[in-house]
Amino acid sequence: MNDILEKLKNLPNDISIVIAVSGGPDSMALLNLLNVIKKEKNIKIICAHVNHNLRKESKAEAKMVKDYCKQKSIIYEYMEIKEYKGNTENYAREKRYEFFENLLKKYNSKYLFTAHHGDDLIETVIMRLIRSSSLKGYSAFSEITEKKDYKIYRPLITKTKEEIFNYVKNNNLPYAIDKTNDSDFFTRNRIRKYILPRLKEENKNVHLKFLEFSKTLNETEKYLKKQTEKALSKIYIAKKIDINSFKKEDLLVQKRIIHHILNETYKENITKIKDVHVNNILSTVKNSTSNSKINLPDNKIFIKSYNNAWIEENKETKNYDIILNDIVELPNGYIIEIIKETENNSNYVTKINTQEINMPIHIRTRKEGDKLTLKGLNKEKKLKDIFIDEKVPIEKRKTWPVVTDDKDNIIWLPGLKKTKFDRAKTKNYDIIIRYRKKGSL
């Protein structure tokens, strides 16, 4: 890690640095490296630790980090997330960065350090390639990211997990291991366990190749961003697309304009947008039909009317299509969430083998012609007929949640019916999903 130390010595003197420390080997290594140069550079280090309250070990890990900081005379700042709203991962990230930015202001700092390393970069790039993304998205993260009022530094980006772990062991640093990293349930874990080792067999420095790939994409993105901004100024006016001008642009610029509008519309919820949405918008804008509409996630609609096109709230229906990560709050006052275990075997719980479906899992409203194969039956049944049989009021049918896989196969009708995908307790399953009223357990 001598090269990292030399790099850190190029930092200005007399500055304050906020460092995100989870307590894992990576962040403890970075914290120790900063501590090594602290006196020489007269740097004030602020250790920012977030307790996510998702594992029983969280409090012990917080104490470990606090004790290390006390021993090394490092400022320790602590934040605890006590409850979650919506998508757990997105909500946690939002709260973490809110905490970090408050600390940057408190200590008048322009430097936020995180312990992302080369293996993290590979995993992120592969995940985004699998799930689809924009050119900028494929590049994952950079060594330095410019924000409005500060910079994010990732000095370990050129190092592998193994190199960092060896540094931690050789320096007898305390660290915690998140046992959920061993679970095959999460995509990132599967990439880490099964794909990354194969890549390293081909080239032990493959992380540096991915870093170079990421840099090239970032450079390309900067150039294309300038071209897109020029096009936007004459095509996207008053939140509407001028279709005649749009059609004159190259296909790549057209797609980037659509991505820009979708990013502007969805912001942190942009992950709900898939390639199919972009392609549908593109074909709608370019076809000869004068007037048409496309339903989009979060009850939004894309409208084409003669020479203009735009996105607005869908006032006609309350359609939604949400990807399930951990927990989702629905418009009907209910929650759908992934749980670890339950004795409940009613229609409010289903057990799924993810190897038998196409991930990720979606929660959406009904579509015309929806059919599903009920558990224990060998033929499909119309969703419409199930609603009639179960005497579901017409006004509730429009927003009743339908759980599907990524290819739109219905895998569960929460609270009403299980499908052929449900697995008995004694059978092979790796995910349990529960449907419950908000505020109940």
Long-range contacts (C-beta under 8 A, 24 or more apart in sequence): 1-29, 1-33, 1-159, 1-163, 1-167, 3-158, 4-33, 4-155, 4-156, 4-158, 4-159, 5-33, 5-36, 5-37, 7-155, 8-33, 8-34, 8-37, 8-155, 9-37, 9-40, 9-41, 11-37, 11-41, 11-43, 11-111, 12-41, 13-41, 13-42, 13-43, 14-41, 14-42, 14-43, 15-41, 15-43, 15-44, 15-109, 15-110, 15-111, 16-43, 16-44, 16-45, 16-46, 16-107, 16-108, 16-109, 16-111, 17-43, 17-44, 17-45, 17-46, 17-109, 17-111, 17-112, 17-113, 18-46, 18-48, 18-100, 18-103, 18-104, 18-107, 18-109, 18-111, 18-112, 18-113, 19-45, 19-46, 19-47, 19-48, 19-112, 19-113, 19-114, 19-115, 20-48, 20-50, 20-96, 20-100, 20-112, 20-113, 20-114, 20-115, 21-47, 21-48, 21-49, 21-65, 21-115, 22-49, 22-50, 22-61, 22-115, 22-176, 23-49, 23-61, 23-62, 23-64, 23-65, 23-175, 23-176, 24-115, 24-175, 24-176, 24-177, 24-178, 25-161, 25-164, 25-165, 25-168, 25-173, 25-175, 25-177, 26-115, 26-116, 26-117, 26-156, 26-161, 26-164, 27-114, 27-115, 28-65, 28-68, 28-168, 28-173, 28-174, 28-175, 29-115, 29-156, 29-164, 29-167, 29-168, 29-173, 30-113, 30-114, 30-115, 30-155, 30-156, 31-68, 31-74, 32-171, 32-173, 33-155, 34-113, 35-72, 35-74, 38-74, 44-75, 44-107, 45-74, 45-75, 46-74, 46-75, 46-77, 46-103, 46-107, 46-109, 47-74, 47-75, 47-76, 47-77, 48-77, 48-79, 48-99, 48-100, 48-103, 49-76, 49-77, 49-78, 49-79, 50-78, 50-79, 50-80, 50-81, 50-92, 50-95, 50-96, 50-99, 51-78, 51-79, 51-80, 51-81, 52-81, 52-92, 53-80, 53-81, 53-82, 54-88, 55-178, 55-179, 55-180, 57-176, 57-179, 60-176, 61-176, 64-174, 64-176, 67-174, 68-173, 68-174, 75-107, 77-103, 84-326, 84-327, 85-329, 86-327, 86-328, 86-329, 87-325, 87-326, 87-327, 87-328, 88-325, 88-326, 88-327, 89-325, 89-326, 90-268, 90-269, 90-271, 90-325, 94-268, 101-149, 101-150, 104-149, 104-150, 109-150, 110-149, 110-150, 110-151, 111-150, 111-151, 111-153, 112-147, 112-150, 112-151, 112-152, 112-153, 113-152, 113-153, 113-154, 113-155, 114-152, 114-153, 114-154, 115-154, 115-156, 115-164, 116-141, 116-154, 116-156, 116-157, 117-154, 117-156, 117-157, 117-159, 117-160, 117-161, 117-164, 117-207, 118-156, 118-157, 118-158, 118-159, 118-160, 118-161, 118-207, 118-208, 118-210, 118-211, 119-160, 119-161, 119-192, 119-196, 119-207, 121-157, 121-207, 121-210, 121-211, 121-214, 122-191, 122-196, 122-199, 122-206, 122-207, 122-210, 123-188, 123-191, 123-192, 123-196, 125-210, 125-213, 125-214, 126-191, 126-195, 127-187, 127-188, 127-191, 130-187, 131-187, 131-271, 131-360, 132-274, 132-275, 134-256, 134-259, 135-217, 135-220, 135-221, 135-224, 136-217, 136-218, 136-221, 138-217, 139-213, 139-214, 139-215, 139-217, 139-218, 139-221, 140-214, 141-214, 142-214, 142-215, 142-218, 157-211, 158-207, 158-208, 158-211, 159-207, 160-200, 160-207, 184-430, 185-354, 185-430, 185-431, 187-359, 224-252, 224-253, 224-256, 227-253, 228-253, 228-256, 228-257, 228-260, 231-257, 232-257, 232-260, 236-260, 236-261, 239-310, 240-308, 240-309, 240-310, 241-285, 241-308, 241-309, 241-310, 242-307, 242-308, 243-285, 243-304, 243-306, 243-307, 243-308, 243-309, 244-307, 246-285, 247-285, 247-286, 254-282, 254-285, 255-282, 258-282, 261-311, 262-311, 265-300, 265-311, 266-297, 266-298, 269-297, 269-298, 271-323, 272-297, 272-298, 272-321, 272-322, 272-323, 273-297, 281-309, 284-309, 285-309, 295-319, 297-321, 297-322, 298-322, 317-365, 317-398, 318-365, 318-398, 318-399, 319-364, 319-365, 320-363, 320-364, 320-365, 320-399, 321-362, 321-363, 321-364, 321-365, 322-362, 322-363, 322-364, 323-360, 323-361, 323-362, 323-363, 324-360, 324-361, 324-362, 324-363, 324-403, 324-433, 325-360, 328-363, 329-438, 330-363, 330-399, 330-401, 331-399, 332-396, 332-399, 332-400, 332-401, 333-437, 333-438, 334-401, 334-414, 334-415, 334-435, 334-436, 334-437, 334-438, 335-435, 335-436, 335-437, 335-438, 336-363, 336-401, 336-403, 336-414, 336-433, 336-434, 336-435, 337-433, 337-434, 337-436, 338-431, 338-432, 338-433, 338-434, 339-432, 339-433, 339-434, 340-432, 341-432, 342-432, 342-434, 344-434, 345-425, 347-413, 347-414, 347-415, 347-416, 347-417, 347-418, 348-414, 348-415, 348-434, 348-435, 348-436, 349-432, 349-433, 349-434, 349-435, 350-403, 350-411, 350-412, 350-414, 350-418, 350-419, 350-421, 350-422, 350-432, 350-433, 351-422, 351-423, 351-424, 351-425, 351-427, 351-429, 351-431, 351-432, 351-433, 352-411, 352-412, 352-421, 352-422, 352-423, 352-429, 352-430, 352-431, 352-432, 352-433, 353-421, 353-423, 353-427, 353-428, 353-429, 353-430, 353-431, 354-430, 354-431, 355-430, 356-421, 357-405, 357-406, 357-409, 357-411, 357-421, 358-405, 358-406, 358-407, 358-409, 359-405, 359-406, 360-406, 361-403, 361-404, 361-405, 361-406, 361-411, 361-433, 362-403, 362-404, 362-405, 362-406, 362-408, 363-401, 363-402, 363-403, 363-404, 364-401, 364-402, 364-404, 365-398, 365-399, 365-400, 365-401, 365-402, 366-397, 366-398, 366-400, 366-402, 367-402, 370-402, 370-410, 371-410, 372-410, 372-413, 372-417, 372-419, 373-419, 373-420, 374-417, 374-418, 374-419, 374-420, 375-417, 375-418, 375-419, 375-420, 375-422, 377-420, 383-410, 383-413, 386-413, 386-416, 386-417, 390-416, 390-417, 392-416, 401-435, 403-433
